[in-house]
Amino acid sequence: MTGALLMVIGLVADGLFGWPQAVFRRIGHPVTWIGALISALEPRLNRCHWSDRQRFWGGVTTSALVIGVTTGMACLVQWMLPETWIGTLLLGLCAWPLIAARSMYSHVAAVARPLCAGDLPQARIAVSMIVGRDPSRLDRAGVARAALESLAENTSDGIVAPVFWGVVLGLPGIAAYKAINTLDSMIGHRNARYEWFGKFAARLDDLVNLAPARLSGGLFALVSVPMRALRVMRRDAGLHRSPNAGWPEAALAAGLQVRLSGPRIYGTHMADEPFVNAAAPDPVPQDLQRGLRLYLRAMGLMGLCLLALAFV
């Protein structure tokens, strides 16, 4: 069996069903299980009276335990299943909830619909579900920009990256990646509580996303205007605050001929950051719909690549 075939099965299942709410209400989701483990460990290994060094090593220990437990469970499942077509199918279905392709589309479409209909308050509510900035300060262009940036970044770390590690290392690879990504999202923050405790998790997340981010940018480039998108991606990706998010954002911005990133407000803090594809205009609501079409084409191209890998 190949990791690529497992990812094809998982991607098809996710595209058809997403993660049904009835299932979520009954058993939750693997990411919520990982989050529960992190929440249980964090107060025990991140004491407020500890030194920065102690907090750092507490974070390393937390990360090692979470990644170890998650990957160990995946290894056990993979070992228990037979190396037959039934075992391959079951392994692919185990990967299914760890690929968020349908969820990503749904969340951005929920912003696009009211924004295109002129309902800015509802669009602000919808975009607040996928970005951390203050939605009350966003005009129509700001909402469209925030949603497109989320689409680009989360295509990389929510879909392409888990698929990439699933292809490379099978079910344990995709499980380990989701553990690392969940650690980063929960404790990889630069504030008084997590600056040292989450430093290891944040750096590890940057590392495991290096290749997927560039692959994500390549997918967006190939399904839009390849030469222009590749040129903008090479020129502007390094302007982004993240070592990885700039690649898919720059490629998507070039494909849509809009500018992304730039200044934004988080709570009371103004982040004065440069634009990618700065010479282009701000996105308009219809650019969200165009971005979703590019996203679907990028996912289709990824699926074709996985099929080719699975059967070569």
C-alpha positions in Angstrom: 0.0 0.0 0.0 1.2 3.6 -0.6 0.7 6.7 1.3 -0.6 8.4 -1.8 -3.4 5.9 -2.1 -4.4 6.4 1.5 -4.5 10.2 0.9 -6.7 9.7 -2.2 -9.2 7.7 -0.2 -9.1 10.3 2.7 -9.5 13.2 0.3 -12.4 11.6 -1.6 -14.2 10.8 1.7 -13.7 14.4 2.9 -14.9 15.8 -0.3 -18.0 13.8 -0.2 -18.9 14.0 3.4 -16.7 16.5 5.3 -16.9 15.6 9.0 -20.7 15.2 9.7 -22.1 17.2 12.6 -23.9 14.2 13.9 -20.5 12.3 14.2 -18.9 15.4 15.7 -21.6 15.7 18.4 -21.3 12.0 19.2 -17.5 11.5 19.3 -15.9 14.9 18.6 -13.0 15.0 16.1 -9.4 13.8 16.3 -8.1 17.4 16.5 -10.4 18.0 19.5 -9.0 14.9 21.1 -5.4 16.2 20.6 -6.5 19.5 21.9 -7.9 17.9 25.0 -4.5 16.2 25.7 -2.7 19.5 25.2 -5.1 21.2 27.6 -4.6 18.5 30.2 -0.8 18.8 30.0 -0.3 22.6 29.7 -1.2 23.7 33.3 1.0 20.9 34.7 4.0 21.8 32.6 3.7 25.6 32.3 3.7 26.9 35.8 3.5 30.7 36.2 6.4 30.8 38.7 8.8 28.8 36.5 11.7 30.4 34.7 11.8 30.9 31.0 14.1 27.9 30.7 11.8 25.7 32.7 8.8 26.8 30.6 10.7 26.0 27.4 11.5 22.5 28.5 8.0 22.1 29.7 6.9 22.9 26.2 9.3 20.5 24.7 8.0 17.8 27.0 4.4 18.6 26.2 5.1 18.5 22.5 7.0 15.2 22.7 4.2 13.6 24.7 1.4 14.8 22.4 3.2 13.9 19.2 4.3 10.6 20.7 0.9 9.5 21.8 -0.8 10.6 18.6 1.8 9.0 16.3 1.9 5.9 18.5 -1.8 5.4 18.2 -1.6 5.8 14.4 1.2 3.3 14.2 -0.8 0.8 16.2 -3.8 1.2 13.9 -1.6 0.8 10.8 0.1 -2.3 12.3 -3.3 -3.9 13.3 -4.9 -3.5 9.8 -4.2 -6.2 7.2 -2.2 -5.3 4.1 -5.2 -6.0 1.9 -7.5 -3.7 -0.1 -9.8 -3.7 3.0 -7.0 -2.6 5.2 -6.0 0.1 2.8 -9.5 1.4 2.6 -9.8 1.5 6.4 -6.5 3.3 6.7 -7.6 5.9 4.2 -10.8 6.4 6.1 -8.8 6.9 9.3 -7.0 9.7 7.4 -10.3 11.2 6.3 -11.0 13.5 9.4 -7.4 14.8 9.2 -7.9 16.4 5.8 -10.1 19.6 5.9 -10.6 20.3 2.2 -14.4 20.5 2.4 -14.5 22.5 5.6 -12.1 25.0 4.2 -14.3 25.6 1.2 -17.4 25.9 3.4 -15.9 28.4 5.8 -14.8 30.8 3.0 -18.0 30.3 1.0 -19.9 31.4 4.2 -18.0 34.7 4.0 -18.4 35.1 0.2 -22.2 34.7 0.1 -23.2 37.6 2.4 -20.3 39.8 1.2 -21.4 39.5 -2.4 -25.0 40.1 -1.3 -23.9 43.4 0.4 -24.5 42.1 3.9 -21.2 43.3 5.5 -22.3 42.6 9.2 -23.0 39.0 8.4 -19.8 38.7 6.4 -17.8 40.1 9.4 -19.4 37.4 11.6 -18.4 34.7 9.1 -14.9 35.9 8.7 -14.3 36.1 12.4 -14.6 32.2 12.4 -11.5 31.8 10.3 -9.2 34.8 11.2 -7.9 36.3 14.4 -8.1 40.0 13.6 -10.8 42.4 14.8 -13.7 42.0 12.2 -15.5 45.1 13.4 -12.7 47.2 11.8 -12.9 45.5 8.4 -14.6 47.1 5.4 -15.7 45.0 2.4 -12.1 44.9 1.0 -10.7 44.0 4.4 -13.2 41.1 4.8 -12.4 39.8 1.3 -8.6 40.1 1.9 -8.8 38.4 5.3 -10.9 35.5 3.8 -8.5 35.1 0.9 -5.5 35.1 3.2 -7.1 32.4 5.3 -7.9 30.4 2.2 -4.3 30.5 1.0 -2.7 29.8 4.4 -5.1 27.1 5.5 -4.9 25.3 2.1 -1.3 24.8 3.0 -1.4 23.8 6.7 -4.9 22.3 6.7 -4.8 20.3 3.5 -1.6 20.2 1.5 0.7 19.7 4.6 -1.2 16.8 6.1 -1.6 15.1 2.7 2.2 15.6 2.1 3.2 14.0 5.3 0.6 11.2 4.8 2.1 10.5 1.4 5.6 10.4 2.9 4.9 8.5 6.2 1.4 7.0 5.9 -1.2 7.3 8.7 1.5 8.0 11.3 2.8 10.9 9.2 -0.5 12.7 8.9 -1.3 12.1 12.5 2.1 13.5 13.7 1.6 16.5 11.5 -1.9 17.3 12.9 -0.4 16.9 16.4 2.3 19.5 15.6 -0.1 21.9 13.9 -2.6 21.7 16.8 0.2 22.3 19.3 1.2 25.4 17.3 -2.3 26.7 17.1 -2.9 26.3 20.9 0.4 27.2 22.5 2.6 28.7 19.7 1.6 32.3 20.6 4.0 35.2 21.4 2.5 36.3 24.7 3.5 36.2 28.4 2.1 32.7 28.9 3.3 30.9 25.8 6.4 32.8 24.6 8.7 30.2 26.0 6.4 27.3 26.6 5.2 27.3 22.9 8.5 28.3 21.3 9.5 24.7 20.4 6.1 23.8 19.0 6.0 27.0 16.9 9.5 26.3 15.4 8.6 22.7 14.7 5.5 23.7 12.9 7.5 26.1 10.8 9.9 23.3 9.9 7.3 20.7 8.9 5.4 23.3 6.8 8.4 24.4 4.7 7.9 22.0 1.8 4.0 22.0 1.9 3.8 25.8 1.8 5.9 25.9 -1.3 3.9 23.1 -2.9 0.7 24.9 -2.1 2.0 28.1 -3.8 3.0 25.9 -6.8 -0.5 24.4 -7.0 -2.2 27.9 -6.9 0.3 29.1 -9.5 -0.2 26.2 -11.9 -4.0 26.5 -11.9 -3.9 30.3 -12.5 -1.4 32.2 -14.5 1.8 30.2 -13.9 4.6 32.5 -14.9 3.2 35.6 -13.3 2.2 33.7 -10.1 5.6 32.1 -9.8 7.4 35.4 -10.3 5.3 37.1 -7.6 5.7 34.2 -5.3 9.5 34.2 -5.6 9.6 38.0 -5.2 7.1 38.6 -2.4 6.9 35.4 -0.3 9.8 36.5 1.9 7.9 39.8 2.8 5.4 37.9 4.9 5.8 37.6 8.7 5.6 33.9 8.4 8.3 31.8 6.7 5.7 29.7 5.0 2.3 31.5 4.6 3.8 34.0 2.1 4.2 31.4 -0.6 0.5 30.4 -1.1 -0.7 33.9 -0.3 1.6 35.5 -2.9 0.6 32.8 -5.5 -3.1 33.3 -4.9 -2.7 37.1 -4.9 -1.0 36.9 -8.3 -3.5 34.5 -9.7 -6.4 36.8 -8.8 -4.4 40.0 -9.5 -5.1 41.5 -6.1 -2.9 42.4 -3.1 -3.0 40.5 0.2 -1.4 40.6 3.6 -0.6 44.3 4.6 -1.6 46.1 7.8 -4.2 44.6 10.1 -5.5 45.0 13.6 -5.4 42.2 16.3 -7.3 43.5 19.3 -5.7 46.8 20.2 -2.5 46.0 18.3 -1.8 47.3 14.8 0.4 45.0 12.8 1.9 47.2 10.1 3.0 44.6 7.6 3.9 44.9 3.9 1.5 43.8 1.1 2.2 40.9 -1.2 1.6 41.7 -4.9 1.4 45.3 -3.7 0.9 47.0 -7.1 -2.5 45.3 -7.5 -5.8 46.6 -6.1 -7.6 45.4 -3.0 -9.9 42.4 -3.6 -13.6 43.0 -4.1 -16.3 40.5 -2.9 -16.4 38.7 -6.3 -12.7 37.9 -5.9 -13.7 35.5 -3.1 -15.7 33.5 -5.5 -12.9 33.5 -8.0 -10.5 32.4 -5.2 -12.8 29.5 -4.4 -12.7 28.4 -8.0 -8.9 28.5 -8.0 -9.0 26.5 -4.8 -11.1 23.8 -6.3 -8.9 23.6 -9.3 -5.8 23.4 -7.1 -7.4 20.5 -5.1 -8.3 18.8 -8.3 -4.7 19.1 -9.5 -3.5 17.7 -6.2 -5.9 14.8 -6.5 -4.6 14.0 -10.0 -1.0 14.1 -8.7 -1.9 11.7 -5.9 -3.5 9.3 -8.3 -0.4 9.3 -10.4 1.8 8.6 -7.4 -0.5 5.9 -6.1 -0.5 3.9 -9.3 3.1 4.4 -10.7 
